[in-house]
Amino acid sequence: MPAKIAPKQVAIRAGLTFDDVLLIPAASDIHPNDADTKTRVTRDLFLNIPLLSSAMDTVTESAMAIAMAQA
């Protein structure tokens, strides 16, 4: 029987949900066009918006995933 090798351990960082964050309106010196909202999903995959859709086929179908990736 071959020996089993444990998978590489990866540190999982804490995540936030909408209930964890409160954005308070305030004046800003940053113009909205200058804000960088890129989000790293994997080592090689970036999204231009900081949102992910649910990984449920009844919520996110291929058209939604493609539209979000192109945004």
PDB file of N, H, CA, C and O in Angstrom:
ATOM      1  N   MET A   1       0.840  -1.168   0.000  1.00  0.00           N
ATOM      2  CA  MET A   1       0.000   0.000   0.000  1.00  0.00           C
ATOM      3  C   MET A   1       0.892   1.241   0.000  1.00  0.00           C
ATOM      4  O   MET A   1       1.757   1.376   0.866  1.00  0.00           O
ATOM      5  N   PRO A   2       0.692   2.157  -0.969  1.00  0.00           N
ATOM      6  CA  PRO A   2       1.551   3.344  -1.030  1.00  0.00           C
ATOM      7  C   PRO A   2       1.279   4.294   0.138  1.00  0.00           C
ATOM      8  O   PRO A   2       0.160   4.385   0.644  1.00  0.00           O
ATOM      9  N   ALA A   3       2.320   4.985   0.541  1.00  0.00           N
ATOM     10  H   ALA A   3       3.228   4.911   0.130  1.00  0.00           H
ATOM     11  CA  ALA A   3       2.182   5.950   1.638  1.00  0.00           C
ATOM     12  C   ALA A   3       1.364   7.145   1.174  1.00  0.00           C
ATOM     13  O   ALA A   3       1.476   7.577   0.027  1.00  0.00           O
ATOM     14  N   LYS A   4       0.551   7.668   2.061  1.00  0.00           N
ATOM     15  H   LYS A   4       0.460   7.317   2.993  1.00  0.00           H
ATOM     16  CA  LYS A   4      -0.233   8.863   1.741  1.00  0.00           C
ATOM     17  C   LYS A   4       0.573  10.096   2.113  1.00  0.00           C
ATOM     18  O   LYS A   4       1.183  10.160   3.180  1.00  0.00           O
ATOM     19  N   ILE A   5       0.563  11.060   1.226  1.00  0.00           N
ATOM     20  H   ILE A   5       0.067  11.008   0.359  1.00  0.00           H
ATOM     21  CA  ILE A   5       1.282  12.307   1.460  1.00  0.00           C
ATOM     22  C   ILE A   5       0.261  13.392   1.783  1.00  0.00           C
ATOM     23  O   ILE A   5      -0.708  13.588   1.051  1.00  0.00           O
ATOM     24  N   ALA A   6       0.492  14.082   2.877  1.00  0.00           N
ATOM     25  H   ALA A   6       1.280  13.923   3.472  1.00  0.00           H
ATOM     26  CA  ALA A   6      -0.426  15.157   3.272  1.00  0.00           C
ATOM     27  C   ALA A   6      -0.332  16.296   2.263  1.00  0.00           C
ATOM     28  O   ALA A   6       0.760  16.620   1.796  1.00  0.00           O
ATOM     29  N   PRO A   7      -1.464  16.903   1.923  1.00  0.00           N
ATOM     30  CA  PRO A   7      -1.427  18.029   0.989  1.00  0.00           C
ATOM     31  C   PRO A   7      -0.704  19.216   1.610  1.00  0.00           C
ATOM     32  O   PRO A   7      -0.626  19.346   2.831  1.00  0.00           O
ATOM     33  N   LYS A   8      -0.178  20.075   0.747  1.00  0.00           N
ATOM     34  H   LYS A   8      -0.241  19.969  -0.245  1.00  0.00           H
ATOM     35  CA  LYS A   8       0.516  21.271   1.207  1.00  0.00           C
ATOM     36  C   LYS A   8      -0.455  22.129   2.016  1.00  0.00           C
ATOM     37  O   LYS A   8      -1.577  22.386   1.578  1.00  0.00           O
ATOM     38  N   GLN A   9      -0.029  22.562   3.176  1.00  0.00           N
ATOM     39  H   GLN A   9       0.882  22.353   3.532  1.00  0.00           H
ATOM     40  CA  GLN A   9      -0.893  23.386   4.018  1.00  0.00           C
ATOM     41  C   GLN A   9      -0.840  24.833   3.543  1.00  0.00           C
ATOM     42  O   GLN A   9       0.227  25.360   3.227  1.00  0.00           O
ATOM     43  N   VAL A  10      -1.993  25.453   3.499  1.00  0.00           N
ATOM     44  H   VAL A  10      -2.859  25.024   3.756  1.00  0.00           H
ATOM     45  CA  VAL A  10      -2.103  26.837   3.062  1.00  0.00           C
ATOM     46  C   VAL A  10      -2.737  27.642   4.187  1.00  0.00           C
ATOM     47  O   VAL A  10      -3.728  27.217   4.781  1.00  0.00           O
ATOM     48  N   ALA A  11      -2.168  28.792   4.472  1.00  0.00           N
ATOM     49  H   ALA A  11      -1.363  29.136   3.988  1.00  0.00           H
ATOM     50  CA  ALA A  11      -2.737  29.661   5.502  1.00  0.00           C
ATOM     51  C   ALA A  11      -3.999  30.311   4.948  1.00  0.00           C
ATOM     52  O   ALA A  11      -3.977  30.906   3.870  1.00  0.00           O
ATOM     53  N   ILE A  12      -5.084  30.196   5.678  1.00  0.00           N
ATOM     54  H   ILE A  12      -5.102  29.713   6.553  1.00  0.00           H
ATOM     55  CA  ILE A  12      -6.344  30.805   5.264  1.00  0.00           C
ATOM     56  C   ILE A  12      -6.532  32.084   6.074  1.00  0.00           C
ATOM     57  O   ILE A  12      -6.582  32.062   7.304  1.00  0.00           O
ATOM     58  N   ARG A  13      -6.635  33.188   5.356  1.00  0.00           N
ATOM     59  H   ARG A  13      -6.595  33.206   4.357  1.00  0.00           H
ATOM     60  CA  ARG A  13      -6.828  34.468   6.026  1.00  0.00           C
ATOM     61  C   ARG A  13      -8.306  34.681   6.330  1.00  0.00           C
ATOM     62  O   ARG A  13      -9.180  34.124   5.667  1.00  0.00           O
ATOM     63  N   ALA A  14      -8.561  35.485   7.331  1.00  0.00           N
ATOM     64  H   ALA A  14      -7.851  35.937   7.870  1.00  0.00           H
ATOM     65  CA  ALA A  14      -9.944  35.792   7.696  1.00  0.00           C
ATOM     66  C   ALA A  14     -10.626  36.524   6.551  1.00  0.00           C
ATOM     67  O   ALA A  14     -10.016  37.363   5.889  1.00  0.00           O
ATOM     68  N   GLY A  15     -11.876  36.206   6.325  1.00  0.00           N
ATOM     69  H   GLY A  15     -12.372  35.524   6.863  1.00  0.00           H
ATOM     70  CA  GLY A  15     -12.656  36.882   5.298  1.00  0.00           C
ATOM     71  C   GLY A  15     -13.739  37.734   5.935  1.00  0.00           C
ATOM     72  O   GLY A  15     -14.088  37.541   7.099  1.00  0.00           O
ATOM     73  N   LEU A  16     -14.259  38.661   5.178  1.00  0.00           N
ATOM     74  H   LEU A  16     -13.975  38.817   4.232  1.00  0.00           H
ATOM     75  CA  LEU A  16     -15.302  39.546   5.668  1.00  0.00           C
ATOM     76  C   LEU A  16     -16.567  39.358   4.849  1.00  0.00           C
ATOM     77  O   LEU A  16     -16.506  39.066   3.655  1.00  0.00           O
ATOM     78  N   THR A  17     -17.701  39.523   5.488  1.00  0.00           N
ATOM     79  H   THR A  17     -17.751  39.760   6.459  1.00  0.00           H
ATOM     80  CA  THR A  17     -18.981  39.512   4.789  1.00  0.00           C
ATOM     81  C   THR A  17     -19.560  40.922   4.868  1.00  0.00           C
ATOM     82  O   THR A  17     -18.991  41.798   5.519  1.00  0.00           O
ATOM     83  N   PHE A  18     -20.692  41.134   4.204  1.00  0.00           N
ATOM     84  H   PHE A  18     -21.155  40.423   3.675  1.00  0.00           H
ATOM     85  CA  PHE A  18     -21.307  42.457   4.212  1.00  0.00           C
ATOM     86  C   PHE A  18     -21.682  42.902   5.621  1.00  0.00           C
ATOM     87  O   PHE A  18     -21.677  44.100   5.903  1.00  0.00           O
ATOM     88  N   ASP A  19     -22.005  41.976   6.502  1.00  0.00           N
ATOM     89  H   ASP A  19     -22.009  41.003   6.272  1.00  0.00           H
ATOM     90  CA  ASP A  19     -22.360  42.329   7.877  1.00  0.00           C
ATOM     91  C   ASP A  19     -21.153  42.782   8.697  1.00  0.00           C
ATOM     92  O   ASP A  19     -21.318  43.385   9.758  1.00  0.00           O
ATOM     93  N   ASP A  20     -19.941  42.497   8.215  1.00  0.00           N
ATOM     94  H   ASP A  20     -19.807  42.008   7.354  1.00  0.00           H
ATOM     95  CA  ASP A  20     -18.730  42.835   8.956  1.00  0.00           C
ATOM     96  C   ASP A  20     -18.189  44.223   8.629  1.00  0.00           C
ATOM     97  O   ASP A  20     -17.296  44.715   9.319  1.00  0.00           O
ATOM     98  N   VAL A  21     -18.720  44.857   7.588  1.00  0.00           N
ATOM     99  H   VAL A  21     -19.445  44.457   7.028  1.00  0.00           H
ATOM    100  CA  VAL A  21     -18.137  46.106   7.096  1.00  0.00           C
ATOM    101  C   VAL A  21     -19.190  47.208   7.077  1.00  0.00           C
ATOM    102  O   VAL A  21     -20.329  46.983   6.669  1.00  0.00           O
ATOM    103  N   LEU A  22     -18.803  48.389   7.520  1.00  0.00           N
ATOM    104  H   LEU A  22     -17.878  48.571   7.852  1.00  0.00           H
ATOM    105  CA  LEU A  22     -19.666  49.555   7.447  1.00  0.00           C
ATOM    106  C   LEU A  22     -18.861  50.677   6.802  1.00  0.00           C
ATOM    107  O   LEU A  22     -17.829  51.089   7.331  1.00  0.00           O
ATOM    108  N   LEU A  23     -19.328  51.165   5.670  1.00  0.00           N
ATOM    109  H   LEU A  23     -20.167  50.831   5.240  1.00  0.00           H
ATOM    110  CA  LEU A  23     -18.667  52.274   4.990  1.00  0.00           C
ATOM    111  C   LEU A  23     -19.374  53.565   5.369  1.00  0.00           C
ATOM    112  O   LEU A  23     -20.571  53.723   5.130  1.00  0.00           O
ATOM    113  N   ILE A  24     -18.627  54.480   5.959  1.00  0.00           N
ATOM    114  H   ILE A  24     -17.655  54.351   6.154  1.00  0.00           H
ATOM    115  CA  ILE A  24     -19.191  55.749   6.391  1.00  0.00           C
ATOM    116  C   ILE A  24     -18.858  56.804   5.341  1.00  0.00           C
ATOM    117  O   ILE A  24     -17.684  57.014   5.036  1.00  0.00           O
ATOM    118  N   PRO A  25     -19.867  57.469   4.782  1.00  0.00           N
ATOM    119  CA  PRO A  25     -19.607  58.501   3.772  1.00  0.00           C
ATOM    120  C   PRO A  25     -18.738  59.612   4.351  1.00  0.00           C
ATOM    121  O   PRO A  25     -18.928  60.041   5.489  1.00  0.00           O
ATOM    122  N   ALA A  26     -17.783  60.069   3.547  1.00  0.00           N
ATOM    123  H   ALA A  26     -17.629  59.721   2.622  1.00  0.00           H
ATOM    124  CA  ALA A  26     -16.901  61.152   3.972  1.00  0.00           C
ATOM    125  C   ALA A  26     -16.244  61.761   2.742  1.00  0.00           C
ATOM    126  O   ALA A  26     -16.229  61.154   1.672  1.00  0.00           O
ATOM    127  N   ALA A  27     -15.709  62.944   2.898  1.00  0.00           N
ATOM    128  H   ALA A  27     -15.721  63.437   3.768  1.00  0.00           H
ATOM    129  CA  ALA A  27     -14.985  63.598   1.815  1.00  0.00           C
ATOM    130  C   ALA A  27     -13.700  62.826   1.531  1.00  0.00           C
ATOM    131  O   ALA A  27     -13.116  62.213   2.425  1.00  0.00           O
ATOM    132  N   SER A  28     -13.271  62.866   0.269  1.00  0.00           N
ATOM    133  H   SER A  28     -13.745  63.364  -0.457  1.00  0.00           H
ATOM    134  CA  SER A  28     -12.060  62.141  -0.119  1.00  0.00           C
ATOM    135  C   SER A  28     -11.294  62.934  -1.162  1.00  0.00           C
ATOM    136  O   SER A  28     -11.889  63.625  -1.989  1.00  0.00           O
ATOM    137  N   ASP A  29      -9.973  62.833  -1.120  1.00  0.00           N
ATOM    138  H   ASP A  29      -9.489  62.271  -0.449  1.00  0.00           H
ATOM    139  CA  ASP A  29      -9.128  63.476  -2.124  1.00  0.00           C
ATOM    140  C   ASP A  29      -8.908  62.571  -3.328  1.00  0.00           C
ATOM    141  O   ASP A  29      -8.305  62.993  -4.315  1.00  0.00           O
ATOM    142  N   ILE A  30      -9.385  61.341  -3.262  1.00  0.00           N
ATOM    143  H   ILE A  30      -9.875  60.998  -2.460  1.00  0.00           H
ATOM    144  CA  ILE A  30      -9.188  60.375  -4.348  1.00  0.00           C
ATOM    145  C   ILE A  30     -10.379  60.434  -5.292  1.00  0.00           C
ATOM    146  O   ILE A  30     -11.531  60.338  -4.869  1.00  0.00           O
ATOM    147  N   HIS A  31     -10.084  60.594  -6.573  1.00  0.00           N
ATOM    148  H   HIS A  31      -9.148  60.672  -6.917  1.00  0.00           H
ATOM    149  CA  HIS A  31     -11.141  60.589  -7.587  1.00  0.00           C
ATOM    150  C   HIS A  31     -11.539  59.137  -7.846  1.00  0.00           C
ATOM    151  O   HIS A  31     -10.671  58.265  -7.889  1.00  0.00           O
ATOM    152  N   PRO A  32     -12.831  58.858  -8.020  1.00  0.00           N
ATOM    153  CA  PRO A  32     -13.264  57.469  -8.242  1.00  0.00           C
ATOM    154  C   PRO A  32     -12.532  56.762  -9.377  1.00  0.00           C
ATOM    155  O   PRO A  32     -12.298  55.556  -9.297  1.00  0.00           O
ATOM    156  N   ASN A  33     -12.167  57.484 -10.428  1.00  0.00           N
ATOM    157  H   ASN A  33     -12.356  58.464 -10.494  1.00  0.00           H
ATOM    158  CA  ASN A  33     -11.443  56.856 -11.544  1.00  0.00           C
ATOM    159  C   ASN A  33     -10.032  56.424 -11.152  1.00  0.00           C
ATOM    160  O   ASN A  33      -9.428  55.594 -11.831  1.00  0.00           O
ATOM    161  N   ASP A  34      -9.504  56.979 -10.064  1.00  0.00           N
ATOM    162  H   ASP A  34      -9.995  57.653  -9.512  1.00  0.00           H
ATOM    163  CA  ASP A  34      -8.154  56.633  -9.615  1.00  0.00           C
ATOM    164  C   ASP A  34      -8.137  55.459  -8.643  1.00  0.00           C
ATOM    165  O   ASP A  34      -7.064  54.970  -8.290  1.00  0.00           O
ATOM    166  N   ALA A  35      -9.290  55.006  -8.211  1.00  0.00           N
ATOM    167  H   ALA A  35     -10.161  55.403  -8.497  1.00  0.00           H
ATOM    168  CA  ALA A  35      -9.361  53.900  -7.250  1.00  0.00           C
ATOM    169  C   ALA A  35      -9.094  52.573  -7.956  1.00  0.00           C
ATOM    170  O   ALA A  35      -9.659  52.303  -9.016  1.00  0.00           O
ATOM    171  N   ASP A  36      -8.238  51.754  -7.369  1.00  0.00           N
ATOM    172  H   ASP A  36      -7.779  51.973  -6.508  1.00  0.00           H
ATOM    173  CA  ASP A  36      -7.936  50.425  -7.906  1.00  0.00           C
ATOM    174  C   ASP A  36      -8.741  49.395  -7.119  1.00  0.00           C
ATOM    175  O   ASP A  36      -8.522  49.208  -5.922  1.00  0.00           O
ATOM    176  N   THR A  37      -9.665  48.736  -7.792  1.00  0.00           N
ATOM    177  H   THR A  37      -9.844  48.888  -8.764  1.00  0.00           H
ATOM    178  CA  THR A  37     -10.516  47.755  -7.113  1.00  0.00           C
ATOM    179  C   THR A  37     -10.191  46.327  -7.523  1.00  0.00           C
ATOM    180  O   THR A  37     -10.998  45.423  -7.304  1.00  0.00           O
ATOM    181  N   LYS A  38      -9.008  46.109  -8.122  1.00  0.00           N
ATOM    182  H   LYS A  38      -8.353  46.843  -8.300  1.00  0.00           H
ATOM    183  CA  LYS A  38      -8.628  44.752  -8.521  1.00  0.00           C
ATOM    184  C   LYS A  38      -8.581  43.833  -7.314  1.00  0.00           C
ATOM    185  O   LYS A  38      -8.177  44.229  -6.221  1.00  0.00           O
ATOM    186  N   THR A  39      -8.999  42.611  -7.535  1.00  0.00           N
ATOM    187  H   THR A  39      -9.328  42.290  -8.423  1.00  0.00           H
ATOM    188  CA  THR A  39      -9.011  41.603  -6.488  1.00  0.00           C
ATOM    189  C   THR A  39      -8.318  40.348  -6.983  1.00  0.00           C
ATOM    190  O   THR A  39      -8.615  39.866  -8.076  1.00  0.00           O
ATOM    191  N   ARG A  40      -7.398  39.814  -6.193  1.00  0.00           N
ATOM    192  H   ARG A  40      -7.157  40.205  -5.305  1.00  0.00           H
ATOM    193  CA  ARG A  40      -6.714  38.571  -6.561  1.00  0.00           C
ATOM    194  C   ARG A  40      -7.532  37.398  -6.042  1.00  0.00           C
ATOM    195  O   ARG A  40      -7.787  37.289  -4.842  1.00  0.00           O
ATOM    196  N   VAL A  41      -7.944  36.514  -6.964  1.00  0.00           N
ATOM    197  H   VAL A  41      -7.737  36.603  -7.938  1.00  0.00           H
ATOM    198  CA  VAL A  41      -8.735  35.347  -6.600  1.00  0.00           C
ATOM    199  C   VAL A  41      -7.826  34.141  -6.402  1.00  0.00           C
ATOM    200  O   VAL A  41      -7.975  33.397  -5.433  1.00  0.00           O
ATOM    201  N   THR A  42      -6.892  33.952  -7.316  1.00  0.00           N
ATOM    202  H   THR A  42      -6.771  34.557  -8.103  1.00  0.00           H
ATOM    203  CA  THR A  42      -5.884  32.900  -7.201  1.00  0.00           C
ATOM    204  C   THR A  42      -4.535  33.519  -7.542  1.00  0.00           C
ATOM    205  O   THR A  42      -4.448  34.718  -7.803  1.00  0.00           O
ATOM    206  N   ARG A  43      -3.506  32.722  -7.541  1.00  0.00           N
ATOM    207  H   ARG A  43      -3.577  31.747  -7.328  1.00  0.00           H
ATOM    208  CA  ARG A  43      -2.178  33.227  -7.846  1.00  0.00           C
ATOM    209  C   ARG A  43      -2.136  33.921  -9.209  1.00  0.00           C
ATOM    210  O   ARG A  43      -1.437  34.921  -9.374  1.00  0.00           O
ATOM    211  N   ASP A  44      -2.880  33.398 -10.184  1.00  0.00           N
ATOM    212  H   ASP A  44      -3.449  32.587 -10.051  1.00  0.00           H
ATOM    213  CA  ASP A  44      -2.830  33.927 -11.542  1.00  0.00           C
ATOM    214  C   ASP A  44      -4.135  34.562 -12.008  1.00  0.00           C
ATOM    215  O   ASP A  44      -4.219  34.988 -13.160  1.00  0.00           O
ATOM    216  N   LEU A  45      -5.142  34.639 -11.165  1.00  0.00           N
ATOM    217  H   LEU A  45      -5.073  34.293 -10.229  1.00  0.00           H
ATOM    218  CA  LEU A  45      -6.448  35.143 -11.579  1.00  0.00           C
ATOM    219  C   LEU A  45      -6.818  36.394 -10.796  1.00  0.00           C
ATOM    220  O   LEU A  45      -6.901  36.381  -9.568  1.00  0.00           O
ATOM    221  N   PHE A  46      -7.038  37.479 -11.539  1.00  0.00           N
ATOM    222  H   PHE A  46      -6.970  37.490 -12.536  1.00  0.00           H
ATOM    223  CA  PHE A  46      -7.444  38.744 -10.949  1.00  0.00           C
ATOM    224  C   PHE A  46      -8.797  39.149 -11.506  1.00  0.00           C
ATOM    225  O   PHE A  46      -9.105  38.868 -12.665  1.00  0.00           O
ATOM    226  N   LEU A  47      -9.600  39.804 -10.691  1.00  0.00           N
ATOM    227  H   LEU A  47      -9.349  40.032  -9.750  1.00  0.00           H
ATOM    228  CA  LEU A  47     -10.854  40.398 -11.139  1.00  0.00           C
ATOM    229  C   LEU A  47     -10.742  41.907 -10.966  1.00  0.00           C
ATOM    230  O   LEU A  47     -10.085  42.381 -10.039  1.00  0.00           O
ATOM    231  N   ASN A  48     -11.378  42.658 -11.851  1.00  0.00           N
ATOM    232  H   ASN A  48     -11.911  42.273 -12.605  1.00  0.00           H
ATOM    233  CA  ASN A  48     -11.324  44.114 -11.770  1.00  0.00           C
ATOM    234  C   ASN A  48     -12.317  44.687 -10.769  1.00  0.00           C
ATOM    235  O   ASN A  48     -12.288  45.887 -10.494  1.00  0.00           O
ATOM    236  N   ILE A  49     -13.187  43.860 -10.226  1.00  0.00           N
ATOM    237  H   ILE A  49     -13.211  42.885 -10.450  1.00  0.00           H
ATOM    238  CA  ILE A  49     -14.142  44.300  -9.215  1.00  0.00           C
ATOM    239  C   ILE A  49     -13.955  43.432  -7.970  1.00  0.00           C
ATOM    240  O   ILE A  49     -13.617  42.254  -8.088  1.00  0.00           O
ATOM    241  N   PRO A  50     -14.167  43.990  -6.790  1.00  0.00           N
ATOM    242  CA  PRO A  50     -13.903  43.220  -5.565  1.00  0.00           C
ATOM    243  C   PRO A  50     -15.084  42.369  -5.112  1.00  0.00           C
ATOM    244  O   PRO A  50     -15.324  42.233  -3.912  1.00  0.00           O
ATOM    245  N   LEU A  51     -15.814  41.802  -6.047  1.00  0.00           N
ATOM    246  H   LEU A  51     -15.618  41.912  -7.022  1.00  0.00           H
ATOM    247  CA  LEU A  51     -16.986  41.004  -5.708  1.00  0.00           C
ATOM    248  C   LEU A  51     -16.914  39.638  -6.361  1.00  0.00           C
ATOM    249  O   LEU A  51     -16.437  39.505  -7.487  1.00  0.00           O
ATOM    250  N   LEU A  52     -17.385  38.633  -5.659  1.00  0.00           N
ATOM    251  H   LEU A  52     -17.773  38.741  -4.744  1.00  0.00           H
ATOM    252  CA  LEU A  52     -17.523  37.290  -6.211  1.00  0.00           C
ATOM    253  C   LEU A  52     -18.969  36.872  -6.069  1.00  0.00           C
ATOM    254  O   LEU A  52     -19.623  37.203  -5.080  1.00  0.00           O
ATOM    255  N   SER A  53     -19.465  36.153  -7.044  1.00  0.00           N
ATOM    256  H   SER A  53     -18.934  35.884  -7.847  1.00  0.00           H
ATOM    257  CA  SER A  53     -20.826  35.650  -6.966  1.00  0.00           C
ATOM    258  C   SER A  53     -20.811  34.276  -6.308  1.00  0.00           C
ATOM    259  O   SER A  53     -19.780  33.604  -6.271  1.00  0.00           O
ATOM    260  N   SER A  54     -21.930  33.881  -5.806  1.00  0.00           N
ATOM    261  H   SER A  54     -22.767  34.427  -5.836  1.00  0.00           H
ATOM    262  CA  SER A  54     -22.050  32.596  -5.128  1.00  0.00           C
ATOM    263  C   SER A  54     -21.692  31.440  -6.055  1.00  0.00           C
ATOM    264  O   SER A  54     -22.008  31.467  -7.244  1.00  0.00           O
ATOM    265  N   ALA A  55     -21.041  30.438  -5.510  1.00  0.00           N
ATOM    266  H   ALA A  55     -20.784  30.416  -4.544  1.00  0.00           H
ATOM    267  CA  ALA A  55     -20.655  29.256  -6.299  1.00  0.00           C
ATOM    268  C   ALA A  55     -21.791  28.244  -6.320  1.00  0.00           C
ATOM    269  O   ALA A  55     -21.575  27.057  -6.079  1.00  0.00           O
ATOM    270  N   MET A  56     -22.991  28.709  -6.606  1.00  0.00           N
ATOM    271  H   MET A  56     -23.167  29.674  -6.802  1.00  0.00           H
ATOM    272  CA  MET A  56     -24.173  27.848  -6.689  1.00  0.00           C
ATOM    273  C   MET A  56     -24.735  27.967  -8.100  1.00  0.00           C
ATOM    274  O   MET A  56     -24.944  29.075  -8.594  1.00  0.00           O
ATOM    275  N   ASP A  57     -24.978  26.839  -8.746  1.00  0.00           N
ATOM    276  H   ASP A  57     -24.808  25.939  -8.345  1.00  0.00           H
ATOM    277  CA  ASP A  57     -25.431  26.883 -10.134  1.00  0.00           C
ATOM    278  C   ASP A  57     -26.789  27.555 -10.301  1.00  0.00           C
ATOM    279  O   ASP A  57     -27.118  27.995 -11.403  1.00  0.00           O
ATOM    280  N   THR A  58     -27.574  27.644  -9.255  1.00  0.00           N
ATOM    281  H   THR A  58     -27.307  27.287  -8.360  1.00  0.00           H
ATOM    282  CA  THR A  58     -28.863  28.326  -9.363  1.00  0.00           C
ATOM    283  C   THR A  58     -28.720  29.838  -9.218  1.00  0.00           C
ATOM    284  O   THR A  58     -29.657  30.584  -9.502  1.00  0.00           O
ATOM    285  N   VAL A  59     -27.549  30.286  -8.777  1.00  0.00           N
ATOM    286  H   VAL A  59     -26.788  29.679  -8.546  1.00  0.00           H
ATOM    287  CA  VAL A  59     -27.294  31.712  -8.592  1.00  0.00           C
ATOM    288  C   VAL A  59     -26.384  32.245  -9.687  1.00  0.00           C
ATOM    289  O   VAL A  59     -26.670  33.282 -10.285  1.00  0.00           O
ATOM    290  N   THR A  60     -25.303  31.551  -9.949  1.00  0.00           N
ATOM    291  H   THR A  60     -25.070  30.708  -9.463  1.00  0.00           H
ATOM    292  CA  THR A  60     -24.317  31.993 -10.922  1.00  0.00           C
ATOM    293  C   THR A  60     -24.172  30.963 -12.027  1.00  0.00           C
ATOM    294  O   THR A  60     -23.631  29.877 -11.818  1.00  0.00           O
ATOM    295  N   GLU A  61     -24.660  31.316 -13.195  1.00  0.00           N
ATOM    296  H   GLU A  61     -25.099  32.198 -13.365  1.00  0.00           H
ATOM    297  CA  GLU A  61     -24.455  30.467 -14.361  1.00  0.00           C
ATOM    298  C   GLU A  61     -23.280  31.025 -15.143  1.00  0.00           C
ATOM    299  O   GLU A  61     -22.711  32.046 -14.757  1.00  0.00           O
ATOM    300  N   SER A  62     -22.911  30.377 -16.224  1.00  0.00           N
ATOM    301  H   SER A  62     -23.374  29.547 -16.537  1.00  0.00           H
ATOM    302  CA  SER A  62     -21.734  30.784 -16.984  1.00  0.00           C
ATOM    303  C   SER A  62     -21.831  32.221 -17.474  1.00  0.00           C
ATOM    304  O   SER A  62     -20.829  32.936 -17.460  1.00  0.00           O
ATOM    305  N   ALA A  63     -23.005  32.665 -17.906  1.00  0.00           N
ATOM    306  H   ALA A  63     -23.819  32.084 -17.917  1.00  0.00           H
ATOM    307  CA  ALA A  63     -23.148  34.038 -18.406  1.00  0.00           C
ATOM    308  C   ALA A  63     -22.822  35.063 -17.319  1.00  0.00           C
ATOM    309  O   ALA A  63     -22.168  36.069 -17.594  1.00  0.00           O
ATOM    310  N   MET A  64     -23.270  34.817 -16.098  1.00  0.00           N
ATOM    311  H   MET A  64     -23.801  34.000 -15.874  1.00  0.00           H
ATOM    312  CA  MET A  64     -22.983  35.726 -14.984  1.00  0.00           C
ATOM    313  C   MET A  64     -21.495  35.728 -14.663  1.00  0.00           C
ATOM    314  O   MET A  64     -20.912  36.792 -14.454  1.00  0.00           O
ATOM    315  N   ALA A  65     -20.877  34.565 -14.621  1.00  0.00           N
ATOM    316  H   ALA A  65     -21.351  33.701 -14.790  1.00  0.00           H
ATOM    317  CA  ALA A  65     -19.447  34.478 -14.324  1.00  0.00           C
ATOM    318  C   ALA A  65     -18.634  35.213 -15.381  1.00  0.00           C
ATOM    319  O   ALA A  65     -17.687  35.922 -15.042  1.00  0.00           O
ATOM    320  N   ILE A  66     -18.983  35.060 -16.641  1.00  0.00           N
ATOM    321  H   ILE A  66     -19.753  34.484 -16.916  1.00  0.00           H
ATOM    322  CA  ILE A  66     -18.271  35.738 -17.730  1.00  0.00           C
ATOM    323  C   ILE A  66     -18.470  37.246 -17.626  1.00  0.00           C
ATOM    324  O   ILE A  66     -17.511  38.003 -17.775  1.00  0.00           O
ATOM    325  N   ALA A  67     -19.692  37.690 -17.375  1.00  0.00           N
ATOM    326  H   ALA A  67     -20.471  37.074 -17.254  1.00  0.00           H
ATOM    327  CA  ALA A  67     -19.970  39.125 -17.257  1.00  0.00           C
ATOM    328  C   ALA A  67     -19.190  39.744 -16.105  1.00  0.00           C
ATOM    329  O   ALA A  67     -18.663  40.848 -16.240  1.00  0.00           O
ATOM    330  N   MET A  68     -19.112  39.052 -14.979  1.00  0.00           N
ATOM    331  H   MET A  68     -19.540  38.155 -14.870  1.00  0.00           H
ATOM    332  CA  MET A  68     -18.366  39.585 -13.841  1.00  0.00           C
ATOM    333  C   MET A  68     -16.873  39.623 -14.133  1.00  0.00           C
ATOM    334  O   MET A  68     -16.187  40.557 -13.717  1.00  0.00           O
ATOM    335  N   ALA A  69     -16.363  38.630 -14.836  1.00  0.00           N
ATOM    336  H   ALA A  69     -16.920  37.872 -15.174  1.00  0.00           H
ATOM    337  CA  ALA A  69     -14.940  38.610 -15.176  1.00  0.00           C
ATOM    338  C   ALA A  69     -14.589  39.728 -16.145  1.00  0.00           C
ATOM    339  O   ALA A  69     -13.469  40.238 -16.121  1.00  0.00           O
ATOM    340  N   GLN A  70     -15.529  40.114 -16.997  1.00  0.00           N
ATOM    341  H   GLN A  70     -16.439  39.700 -17.017  1.00  0.00           H
ATOM    342  CA  GLN A  70     -15.273  41.163 -17.979  1.00  0.00           C
ATOM    343  C   GLN A  70     -15.491  42.559 -17.414  1.00  0.00           C
ATOM    344  O   GLN A  70     -15.095  43.540 -18.045  1.00  0.00           O
ATOM    345  N   ALA A  71     -16.105  42.675 -16.252  1.00  0.00           N
ATOM    346  H   ALA A  71     -16.426  41.878 -15.739  1.00  0.00           H
ATOM    347  CA  ALA A  71     -16.404  43.998 -15.674  1.00  0.00           C
ATOM    348  C   ALA A  71     -15.135  44.702 -15.236  1.00  0.00           C
ATOM    349  O   ALA A  71     -15.194  45.822 -14.730  1.00  0.00           O
TER     350      ALA A  71
END
